[in-house]
Amino acid sequence: MFYQLSQNDLTRRKPPLVLIHGAGGTHRHWPAELRRLPDWTVYALDLPGHGRSDGAGFSTVAAYREAVFEFLEAEGLEKVVLAGHSMGGAVVQDFALHYGGRLAGMLLVGTGAKLRVAPAILDGLLGDFETTARLITDWCHGPLATEQQKRLYLQQLLEEAPAVVHGDYLACDAFDLRADLPSIHPPALVICGTADIMTPPKFGDYLVANLPAARLHTVLNAGHMMALEAPEEVTGVVERFLQSAL
């Protein structure tokens, strides 16, 4: 698995921050400000089959969860903070359910306990990949997004294998951890955007209401790609969470 590593002030021995992107994404779906967070060791992953990582990708959240577990084992990372965007947030929740003792905290960005996918996406990804990629691009960005951000997102998405992106959205569509949330105890920061079409704010409200140790931050006018649309705000709230919770 490919990862970008930023190492800062390791003498403090803080748990590393591991960033997990969403469906059809790469490590670049996290802003540079967060990937290079001062005073923290940050791993920004490309999941199997994505970006610079080899492999065919998976079609279940559980398979991605195990890939993340194997990465932590290979790197000798005993205790970490996992951050997940969208599908990555599903992976983080599932990881916390199965390996909660490995987590010092979790960041859930633009995600939910259940992720239903519109048929227009699931059917379109294999039927007309480019048109569907443009639809996803439109749905993933809110008023704060620039045209350049949208172009870069679309360009990156079109570079991914259609079967891998389709598998990601199948994994999202099958994901439902609503009944298990009370069993997930690591401290959590839930971040949602008020203009998010893919995972509306009510998804974040549900997570905070049902996770035992969660707090909410809402980014005004941000869409699904809120971390890139409002990088300074998202990075700031993440840093404050890490400093206060760990």
Backbone as CSV, one residue per row, in Angstrom:
resi,resn,N_x,N_y,N_z,CA_x,CA_y,CA_z,C_x,C_y,C_z
1,MET,0.841,-1.188,0.000,0.000,0.000,0.000,0.881,1.245,0.000
2,PHE,0.616,2.161,-0.921,1.378,3.403,-0.968,0.915,4.331,0.147
3,TYR,1.869,5.052,0.729,1.482,6.087,1.679,2.472,7.235,1.620
4,GLN,1.959,8.417,1.873,2.797,9.598,2.036,2.993,9.804,3.524
5,LEU,4.245,9.965,3.950,4.556,10.077,5.376,5.135,11.443,5.681
6,SER,4.566,12.073,6.689,5.128,13.308,7.218,5.489,13.067,8.672
7,GLN,6.755,13.258,9.021,7.225,13.004,10.383,7.614,14.313,11.050
8,ASN,7.038,14.568,12.200,7.317,15.795,12.932,7.435,15.512,14.423
9,ASP,8.506,15.958,15.032,8.664,15.937,16.483,8.315,14.580,17.089
10,LEU,8.975,13.547,16.631,8.654,12.195,17.090,8.978,11.987,18.565
11,THR,9.793,12.882,19.150,10.173,12.689,20.546,8.974,12.780,21.478
12,ARG,7.902,13.395,21.035,6.721,13.504,21.890,5.934,12.191,21.952
13,ARG,6.235,11.291,21.046,5.616,9.961,21.026,4.091,10.023,21.019
14,LYS,3.565,10.927,20.247,2.112,10.982,20.077,1.677,9.872,19.115
15,PRO,0.460,9.380,19.270,-0.004,8.370,18.308,-0.083,8.967,16.913
16,PRO,0.390,8.268,15.902,0.346,8.793,14.541,-1.096,8.987,14.062
17,LEU,-1.250,9.887,13.108,-2.528,10.118,12.442,-2.485,9.428,11.091
18,VAL,-3.461,8.567,10.815,-3.528,7.821,9.561,-4.768,8.264,8.807
19,LEU,-4.581,8.768,7.588,-5.663,9.324,6.786,-6.127,8.306,5.745
20,ILE,-7.439,8.054,5.694,-8.022,7.077,4.775,-9.033,7.782,3.886
21,HIS,-8.782,7.760,2.596,-9.628,8.481,1.640,-10.943,7.753,1.373
22,GLY,-11.793,8.384,0.585,-13.103,7.838,0.263,-13.128,7.087,-1.059
23,ALA,-14.327,6.772,-1.525,-14.536,5.979,-2.734,-13.903,6.659,-3.950
24,GLY,-13.114,5.879,-4.683,-12.489,6.398,-5.887,-11.429,7.440,-5.635
25,GLY,-10.973,7.568,-4.388,-10.058,8.640,-4.028,-8.616,8.202,-3.919
26,THR,-7.789,9.144,-3.478,-6.386,8.890,-3.178,-6.014,9.728,-1.958
27,HIS,-4.751,9.637,-1.549,-4.307,10.417,-0.393,-4.430,11.919,-0.639
28,ARG,-4.500,12.341,-1.899,-4.607,13.765,-2.207,-6.004,14.322,-1.962
29,HIS,-6.939,13.492,-1.560,-8.247,13.999,-1.152,-8.206,14.597,0.252
30,TRP,-7.035,14.538,0.872,-6.803,15.254,2.128,-5.933,16.467,1.826
31,PRO,-6.202,17.614,2.436,-5.422,18.812,2.130,-3.977,18.679,2.604
32,ALA,-3.080,19.384,1.910,-1.666,19.342,2.278,-1.451,19.807,3.707
33,GLU,-2.262,20.771,4.150,-2.122,21.272,5.515,-2.296,20.168,6.550
34,LEU,-3.203,19.225,6.286,-3.449,18.132,7.218,-2.431,17.015,7.038
35,ARG,-2.049,16.749,5.793,-1.050,15.707,5.536,0.312,16.071,6.117
36,ARG,0.550,17.361,6.329,1.831,17.829,6.877,1.626,18.539,8.201
37,LEU,0.730,18.041,8.995,0.364,18.683,10.248,1.580,18.807,11.168
38,PRO,1.886,20.026,11.623,3.059,20.201,12.493,2.927,19.408,13.792
39,ASP,4.042,18.883,14.259,4.135,18.185,15.543,3.424,16.840,15.574
40,TRP,3.073,16.307,14.398,2.430,14.994,14.351,3.053,14.170,13.237
41,THR,3.076,12.867,13.441,3.433,11.951,12.364,2.154,11.567,11.635
42,VAL,2.119,11.814,10.323,0.904,11.612,9.539,1.186,10.652,8.382
43,TYR,0.379,9.612,8.279,0.407,8.687,7.152,-0.842,8.938,6.312
44,ALA,-0.664,9.261,5.045,-1.791,9.454,4.130,-1.788,8.308,3.119
45,LEU,-2.790,7.446,3.199,-2.791,6.193,2.450,-3.436,6.328,1.077
46,ASP,-2.958,5.510,0.149,-3.716,5.117,-1.031,-4.146,3.673,-0.798
47,LEU,-5.440,3.439,-0.682,-5.930,2.082,-0.468,-5.588,1.188,-1.666
48,PRO,-5.594,-0.132,-1.494,-5.264,-1.034,-2.607,-6.081,-0.710,-3.861
49,GLY,-5.386,-0.635,-4.995,-6.055,-0.360,-6.260,-6.274,1.105,-6.550
50,HIS,-5.872,1.987,-5.645,-6.106,3.421,-5.790,-4.788,4.172,-5.905
51,GLY,-4.785,5.245,-6.698,-3.609,6.090,-6.783,-2.364,5.307,-7.134
52,ARG,-1.378,5.337,-6.235,-0.103,4.668,-6.488,-0.032,3.267,-5.899
53,SER,-1.126,2.767,-5.350,-1.127,1.433,-4.741,-1.491,0.365,-5.759
54,ASP,-0.800,-0.748,-5.667,-1.109,-1.895,-6.514,-2.375,-2.581,-6.007
55,GLY,-2.848,-3.543,-6.792,-3.999,-4.333,-6.379,-5.236,-3.975,-7.170
56,ALA,-6.297,-4.724,-6.908,-7.531,-4.566,-7.679,-8.613,-3.827,-6.917
57,GLY,-8.356,-3.437,-5.682,-9.409,-2.824,-4.892,-10.362,-3.877,-4.371
58,PHE,-11.289,-3.464,-3.522,-12.241,-4.384,-2.901,-13.663,-3.874,-3.076
59,SER,-14.604,-4.701,-2.687,-16.012,-4.313,-2.788,-16.716,-4.412,-1.441
60,THR,-15.950,-4.518,-0.347,-16.537,-4.511,0.993,-15.706,-3.620,1.905
61,VAL,-16.374,-2.992,2.842,-15.678,-2.191,3.839,-14.780,-3.074,4.691
62,ALA,-15.232,-4.285,4.996,-14.441,-5.198,5.828,-13.090,-5.509,5.196
63,ALA,-13.051,-5.664,3.874,-11.789,-5.955,3.203,-10.831,-4.768,3.318
64,TYR,-11.346,-3.563,3.168,-10.498,-2.379,3.344,-10.055,-2.232,4.801
65,ARG,-10.944,-2.573,5.714,-10.575,-2.555,7.148,-9.385,-3.450,7.396
66,GLU,-9.396,-4.637,6.848,-8.294,-5.572,7.049,-7.023,-5.078,6.364
67,ALA,-7.164,-4.395,5.231,-5.989,-3.832,4.563,-5.337,-2.775,5.442
68,VAL,-6.151,-1.967,6.109,-5.611,-0.957,7.016,-4.946,-1.627,8.213
69,PHE,-5.577,-2.662,8.751,-4.984,-3.400,9.874,-3.629,-3.979,9.483
70,GLU,-3.542,-4.563,8.296,-2.284,-5.139,7.832,-1.221,-4.055,7.648
71,PHE,-1.632,-2.877,7.200,-0.695,-1.763,7.067,-0.134,-1.374,8.431
72,LEU,-0.997,-1.257,9.432,-0.529,-0.893,10.774,0.425,-1.949,11.313
73,GLU,0.104,-3.209,11.081,0.977,-4.284,11.539,2.336,-4.210,10.850
74,ALA,2.317,-3.982,9.547,3.562,-3.942,8.785,4.453,-2.772,9.220
75,GLU,3.833,-1.663,9.594,4.579,-0.477,10.002,4.889,-0.469,11.500
76,GLY,4.375,-1.456,12.233,4.616,-1.524,13.663,3.928,-0.421,14.445
77,LEU,2.749,-0.017,13.983,1.999,1.062,14.630,0.981,0.455,15.593
78,GLU,1.237,0.574,16.881,0.401,-0.072,17.881,-0.863,0.738,18.201
79,LYS,-0.722,2.053,18.314,-1.837,2.922,18.700,-1.857,4.108,17.750
80,VAL,-3.004,4.362,17.118,-3.078,5.413,16.117,-4.400,6.166,16.253
81,VAL,-4.446,7.294,15.584,-5.708,7.982,15.322,-6.033,7.735,13.855
82,LEU,-7.206,7.195,13.588,-7.635,6.969,12.212,-8.592,8.075,11.795
83,ALA,-8.344,8.639,10.616,-9.250,9.626,10.028,-9.770,9.067,8.720
84,GLY,-11.085,9.110,8.537,-11.672,8.576,7.323,-12.657,9.537,6.706
85,HIS,-12.546,9.713,5.390,-13.496,10.530,4.643,-14.440,9.625,3.859
86,SER,-15.744,9.830,4.018,-16.754,9.113,3.251,-16.588,7.602,3.440
87,MET,-16.252,6.837,2.379,-16.022,5.406,2.551,-14.923,5.159,3.574
88,GLY,-13.916,6.031,3.596,-12.867,5.901,4.599,-13.407,6.005,6.007
89,GLY,-14.450,6.831,6.197,-15.089,6.927,7.506,-15.795,5.644,7.890
90,ALA,-16.353,4.948,6.899,-16.945,3.638,7.157,-15.871,2.654,7.588
91,VAL,-14.712,2.709,6.926,-13.603,1.831,7.281,-13.162,2.097,8.719
92,VAL,-13.093,3.370,9.098,-12.674,3.719,10.455,-13.665,3.185,11.482
93,GLN,-14.959,3.352,11.231,-15.968,2.837,12.167,-15.853,1.321,12.310
94,ASP,-15.695,0.627,11.186,-15.602,-0.826,11.233,-14.316,-1.261,11.928
95,PHE,-13.240,-0.522,11.697,-11.984,-0.810,12.388,-12.165,-0.642,13.891
96,ALA,-12.825,0.443,14.297,-13.038,0.694,15.727,-13.877,-0.397,16.364
97,LEU,-14.822,-0.943,15.608,-15.669,-2.016,16.134,-14.865,-3.290,16.378
98,HIS,-13.912,-3.575,15.491,-13.162,-4.825,15.577,-11.819,-4.689,16.298
99,TYR,-11.215,-3.514,16.214,-9.878,-3.315,16.784,-9.833,-2.023,17.598
100,GLY,-10.859,-1.785,18.367,-10.971,-0.530,19.103,-9.800,-0.232,20.004
101,GLY,-9.157,-1.261,20.527,-8.021,-1.061,21.409,-6.809,-0.456,20.724
102,ARG,-6.793,-0.459,19.384,-5.678,0.116,18.636,-5.865,1.606,18.374
103,LEU,-7.031,2.142,18.740,-7.345,3.526,18.385,-7.261,4.456,19.587
104,ALA,-6.486,5.531,19.428,-6.478,6.610,20.403,-7.595,7.605,20.124
105,GLY,-8.111,7.580,18.919,-9.203,8.458,18.530,-9.550,8.231,17.077
106,MET,-10.652,8.824,16.644,-11.040,8.692,15.251,-11.693,9.977,14.760
107,LEU,-11.456,10.260,13.483,-12.011,11.424,12.808,-12.905,10.928,11.684
108,LEU,-14.156,11.335,11.710,-15.145,10.870,10.746,-15.604,12.070,9.934
109,VAL,-15.185,12.128,8.677,-15.384,13.308,7.843,-16.314,12.982,6.681
110,GLY,-17.450,13.667,6.617,-18.370,13.455,5.501,-18.768,12.008,5.347
111,THR,-19.232,11.415,6.428,-19.551,9.990,6.402,-20.782,9.725,7.250
112,GLY,-21.150,8.455,7.373,-22.319,8.089,8.154,-22.235,6.651,8.609
113,ALA,-23.192,6.250,9.444,-23.256,4.866,9.904,-23.884,3.961,8.857
114,LYS,-24.582,4.559,7.900,-25.140,3.836,6.755,-24.902,4.707,5.531
115,LEU,-24.441,4.106,4.446,-24.089,4.870,3.247,-24.797,4.280,2.031
116,ARG,-26.001,4.717,1.798,-26.730,4.255,0.609,-26.265,5.053,-0.607
117,VAL,-26.056,4.362,-1.730,-25.564,4.991,-2.956,-26.684,5.060,-3.986
118,ALA,-26.811,6.194,-4.646,-27.839,6.390,-5.665,-27.634,5.418,-6.815
119,PRO,-28.719,4.816,-7.333,-28.595,3.907,-8.480,-27.919,4.554,-9.685
120,ALA,-28.084,5.873,-9.838,-27.455,6.552,-10.974,-25.940,6.396,-10.932
121,ILE,-25.373,6.293,-9.740,-23.930,6.087,-9.611,-23.572,4.617,-9.808
122,LEU,-24.259,3.738,-9.093,-23.922,2.312,-9.175,-24.100,1.774,-10.592
123,ASP,-25.184,2.141,-11.243,-25.425,1.655,-12.605,-24.528,2.357,-13.616
124,GLY,-24.295,3.640,-13.393,-23.563,4.418,-14.378,-22.074,4.146,-14.416
125,LEU,-21.472,3.752,-13.303,-20.021,3.578,-13.264,-19.538,2.514,-14.252
126,LEU,-20.321,1.486,-14.453,-19.940,0.442,-15.403,-20.525,0.680,-16.788
127,GLY,-21.596,1.486,-16.868,-22.235,1.740,-18.154,-21.629,2.917,-18.895
128,ASP,-21.384,4.006,-18.209,-20.811,5.219,-18.818,-19.954,5.891,-17.744
129,PHE,-18.716,5.444,-17.644,-17.850,5.877,-16.538,-17.612,7.380,-16.556
130,GLU,-17.322,7.949,-17.706,-16.980,9.367,-17.751,-18.161,10.244,-17.353
131,THR,-19.346,9.946,-17.892,-20.523,10.739,-17.529,-20.827,10.619,-16.043
132,THR,-20.692,9.420,-15.504,-20.967,9.213,-14.084,-19.912,9.884,-13.220
133,ALA,-18.668,9.879,-13.672,-17.609,10.572,-12.938,-17.901,12.071,-12.870
134,ARG,-18.455,12.624,-13.929,-18.826,14.039,-13.916,-19.986,14.284,-12.953
135,LEU,-20.918,13.354,-12.909,-22.029,13.465,-11.961,-21.515,13.422,-10.528
136,ILE,-20.639,12.481,-10.226,-20.058,12.371,-8.886,-19.326,13.657,-8.526
137,THR,-18.584,14.199,-9.486,-17.850,15.444,-9.243,-18.806,16.572,-8.853
138,ASP,-19.912,16.675,-9.573,-20.899,17.719,-9.257,-21.487,17.513,-7.866
139,TRP,-21.831,16.273,-7.540,-22.488,15.985,-6.264,-21.521,16.108,-5.086
140,CYS,-20.227,15.976,-5.343,-19.248,15.959,-4.252,-18.772,17.348,-3.837
141,HIS,-19.127,18.376,-4.589,-18.590,19.701,-4.316,-19.693,20.704,-4.012
142,GLY,-19.410,21.559,-3.037,-20.355,22.579,-2.620,-19.948,23.965,-3.090
143,PRO,-20.614,24.994,-2.582,-20.361,26.366,-3.017,-18.940,26.855,-2.771
144,LEU,-18.233,26.277,-1.803,-16.880,26.733,-1.506,-15.849,26.206,-2.494
145,ALA,-16.188,25.186,-3.271,-15.227,24.557,-4.178,-14.934,25.466,-5.365
146,THR,-13.684,25.491,-5.784,-13.296,26.240,-6.971,-13.421,25.343,-8.205
147,GLU,-13.453,25.979,-9.364,-13.513,25.204,-10.603,-12.246,24.368,-10.782
148,GLN,-11.110,24.895,-10.339,-9.878,24.120,-10.427,-9.948,22.868,-9.554
149,GLN,-10.502,22.988,-8.349,-10.656,21.819,-7.489,-11.532,20.765,-8.154
150,LYS,-12.600,21.198,-8.789,-13.486,20.253,-9.466,-12.781,19.575,-10.637
151,ARG,-12.005,20.345,-11.396,-11.285,19.764,-12.528,-10.269,18.730,-12.058
152,LEU,-9.535,19.054,-10.997,-8.540,18.110,-10.478,-9.203,16.844,-9.942
153,TYR,-10.328,17.013,-9.252,-11.052,15.860,-8.724,-11.483,14.944,-9.878
154,LEU,-12.081,15.538,-10.927,-12.549,14.747,-12.062,-11.380,14.062,-12.761
155,GLN,-10.288,14.780,-12.962,-9.121,14.196,-13.611,-8.613,12.986,-12.840
156,GLN,-8.508,13.118,-11.523,-8.017,12.003,-10.705,-8.981,10.826,-10.748
157,LEU,-10.290,11.120,-10.673,-11.281,10.043,-10.682,-11.243,9.264,-11.985
158,LEU,-11.065,9.964,-13.105,-11.029,9.298,-14.405,-9.765,8.465,-14.582
159,GLU,-8.746,8.723,-13.768,-7.526,7.915,-13.827,-7.670,6.586,-13.100
160,GLU,-8.692,6.463,-12.264,-8.919,5.218,-11.530,-9.627,4.191,-12.416
161,ALA,-9.417,2.918,-12.130,-10.086,1.867,-12.894,-11.580,1.866,-12.570
162,PRO,-12.458,1.852,-13.576,-13.896,1.850,-13.300,-14.326,0.736,-12.359
163,ALA,-13.731,-0.449,-12.487,-14.115,-1.566,-11.628,-13.770,-1.295,-10.173
164,VAL,-12.647,-0.598,-9.929,-12.263,-0.265,-8.564,-13.233,0.744,-7.967
165,VAL,-13.561,1.783,-8.719,-14.497,2.795,-8.226,-15.869,2.171,-7.989
166,HIS,-16.313,1.315,-8.896,-17.594,0.629,-8.725,-17.571,-0.241,-7.475
167,GLY,-16.474,-0.946,-7.247,-16.364,-1.764,-6.041,-16.452,-0.926,-4.782
168,ASP,-15.833,0.257,-4.802,-15.912,1.154,-3.653,-17.360,1.535,-3.349
169,TYR,-18.093,1.890,-4.383,-19.472,2.316,-4.159,-20.372,1.138,-3.781
170,LEU,-20.043,-0.061,-4.246,-20.754,-1.247,-3.757,-20.505,-1.430,-2.266
171,ALA,-19.260,-1.230,-1.852,-18.918,-1.346,-0.425,-19.702,-0.329,0.397
172,CYS,-19.789,0.895,-0.110,-20.559,1.924,0.601,-22.028,1.551,0.686
173,ASP,-22.583,1.082,-0.412,-24.020,0.792,-0.461,-24.410,-0.314,0.512
174,ALA,-23.492,-1.249,0.757,-23.778,-2.375,1.660,-23.473,-2.049,3.117
175,PHE,-22.860,-0.911,3.379,-22.400,-0.581,4.727,-23.556,-0.110,5.605
176,ASP,-23.655,-0.697,6.782,-24.680,-0.282,7.764,-24.213,-0.721,9.149
177,LEU,-23.757,0.247,9.924,-23.250,-0.047,11.261,-24.093,0.651,12.330
178,ARG,-25.306,1.017,11.983,-26.132,1.794,12.911,-26.341,1.077,14.239
179,ALA,-26.584,-0.219,14.204,-26.847,-0.955,15.445,-25.605,-1.113,16.304
180,ASP,-24.423,-0.910,15.703,-23.178,-1.161,16.419,-22.547,0.089,17.010
181,LEU,-23.061,1.260,16.685,-22.421,2.494,17.138,-22.224,2.567,18.657
182,PRO,-23.199,2.142,19.486,-22.982,2.233,20.936,-21.811,1.390,21.441
183,SER,-21.332,0.461,20.624,-20.203,-0.384,21.026,-18.857,0.193,20.615
184,ILE,-18.866,1.355,19.976,-17.634,1.972,19.481,-17.255,3.107,20.424
185,HIS,-16.173,2.938,21.181,-15.884,3.837,22.295,-14.739,4.829,22.108
186,PRO,-13.848,4.704,21.123,-12.782,5.706,21.023,-13.358,7.113,20.838
187,PRO,-12.686,8.129,21.387,-13.168,9.498,21.181,-13.203,9.837,19.696
188,ALA,-14.259,10.523,19.295,-14.466,10.781,17.871,-14.785,12.243,17.621
189,LEU,-14.260,12.748,16.510,-14.664,14.049,15.984,-15.377,13.788,14.668
190,VAL,-16.612,14.251,14.583,-17.415,14.116,13.373,-17.453,15.477,12.685
191,ILE,-17.070,15.512,11.405,-17.058,16.758,10.645,-18.003,16.615,9.461
192,CYS,-18.927,17.552,9.334,-19.867,17.501,8.216,-19.982,18.876,7.578
193,GLY,-20.412,18.900,6.313,-20.618,20.140,5.589,-22.095,20.394,5.386
194,THR,-22.511,21.639,5.538,-23.941,21.944,5.424,-24.459,21.787,3.998
195,ALA,-23.558,21.796,2.990,-23.979,21.655,1.600,-23.606,20.291,1.018
196,ASP,-23.381,19.325,1.887,-22.980,17.987,1.450,-24.197,17.220,0.937
197,ILE,-24.201,16.893,-0.354,-25.290,16.124,-0.957,-25.084,14.633,-0.726
198,MET,-23.846,14.178,-0.781,-23.566,12.741,-0.686,-23.847,12.191,0.714
199,THR,-23.390,12.903,1.743,-23.649,12.510,3.134,-24.158,13.752,3.875
200,PRO,-25.443,13.998,3.832,-26.013,15.223,4.411,-25.723,15.359,5.904
201,PRO,-25.874,16.573,6.448,-25.572,16.811,7.864,-26.297,15.875,8.823
202,LYS,-27.479,15.391,8.452,-28.201,14.488,9.354,-27.406,13.209,9.616
203,PHE,-26.528,12.836,8.676,-25.682,11.656,8.893,-24.726,11.905,10.060
204,GLY,-24.142,13.109,10.087,-23.246,13.460,11.177,-23.976,13.567,12.500
205,ASP,-25.182,14.142,12.472,-25.987,14.244,13.689,-26.257,12.863,14.270
206,TYR,-26.540,11.899,13.396,-26.830,10.541,13.859,-25.602,9.916,14.515
207,LEU,-24.445,10.113,13.907,-23.222,9.568,14.499,-22.990,10.133,15.897
208,VAL,-23.116,11.444,16.039,-22.862,12.077,17.324,-23.882,11.640,18.371
209,ALA,-25.123,11.426,17.953,-26.163,11.019,18.893,-25.999,9.587,19.374
210,ASN,-25.284,8.756,18.598,-25.241,7.335,18.926,-23.854,6.799,19.282
211,LEU,-22.808,7.541,18.987,-21.475,7.147,19.443,-21.283,7.616,20.883
212,PRO,-20.686,6.808,21.746,-20.569,7.169,23.160,-19.709,8.397,23.432
213,ALA,-18.708,8.671,22.570,-17.761,9.751,22.873,-17.466,10.550,21.611
214,ALA,-18.467,11.232,21.086,-18.307,11.966,19.832,-18.701,13.420,19.991
215,ARG,-18.004,14.268,19.254,-18.369,15.676,19.167,-18.505,16.045,17.693
216,LEU,-19.210,17.126,17.407,-19.545,17.501,16.028,-18.937,18.849,15.673
217,HIS,-18.431,18.940,14.446,-18.057,20.235,13.874,-18.692,20.340,12.502
218,THR,-19.385,21.451,12.260,-20.068,21.676,10.991,-19.359,22.781,10.219
219,VAL,-19.091,22.518,8.945,-18.437,23.489,8.069,-19.510,24.123,7.188
220,LEU,-19.754,25.397,7.377,-20.818,26.087,6.653,-20.522,26.144,5.154
221,ASN,-21.537,25.812,4.359,-21.498,25.911,2.890,-20.528,24.939,2.233
222,ALA,-19.992,24.003,2.991,-19.053,23.034,2.416,-19.796,21.814,1.898
223,GLY,-19.293,21.260,0.808,-19.857,20.045,0.254,-19.145,18.809,0.777
224,HIS,-19.263,17.726,0.010,-18.711,16.445,0.454,-17.188,16.484,0.577
225,MET,-16.534,17.271,-0.259,-15.080,17.383,-0.213,-14.665,18.527,0.697
226,MET,-15.270,18.588,1.861,-15.103,19.723,2.775,-13.659,19.946,3.203
227,ALA,-12.882,18.872,3.296,-11.492,19.032,3.735,-10.673,19.811,2.713
228,LEU,-11.001,19.672,1.428,-10.320,20.424,0.391,-10.979,21.779,0.156
229,GLU,-12.274,21.867,0.403,-12.981,23.131,0.197,-12.672,24.139,1.301
230,ALA,-12.461,23.657,2.516,-12.165,24.530,3.659,-10.980,23.952,4.428
231,PRO,-9.802,23.872,3.804,-8.672,23.160,4.415,-8.195,23.766,5.725
232,GLU,-8.169,25.077,5.824,-7.686,25.702,7.059,-8.622,25.417,8.226
233,GLU,-9.925,25.496,7.989,-10.886,25.239,9.061,-10.840,23.779,9.492
234,VAL,-10.841,22.874,8.517,-10.833,21.449,8.855,-9.528,21.072,9.559
235,THR,-8.408,21.538,9.055,-7.132,21.231,9.696,-7.082,21.789,11.109
236,GLY,-7.604,22.992,11.293,-7.602,23.598,12.616,-8.422,22.829,13.626
237,VAL,-9.615,22.402,13.232,-10.472,21.690,14.177,-9.907,20.301,14.465
238,VAL,-9.278,19.678,13.474,-8.631,18.386,13.697,-7.476,18.541,14.686
239,GLU,-6.662,19.561,14.489,-5.528,19.770,15.384,-5.980,20.031,16.816
240,ARG,-7.041,20.797,16.975,-7.556,21.068,18.324,-8.099,19.794,18.956
241,PHE,-8.747,18.958,18.170,-9.252,17.682,18.680,-8.096,16.806,19.138
242,LEU,-7.060,16.718,18.329,-5.915,15.887,18.680,-5.248,16.384,19.958
243,GLN,-5.108,17.676,20.092,-4.443,18.247,21.266,-5.256,18.081,22.537
244,SER,-6.586,18.126,22.429,-7.431,18.056,23.609,-7.805,16.631,23.995
245,ALA,-7.896,15.757,23.011,-8.399,14.418,23.286,-7.289,13.423,23.575
246,LEU,-6.048,13.742,23.207,-4.981,12.735,23.302,-3.932,13.133,24.322
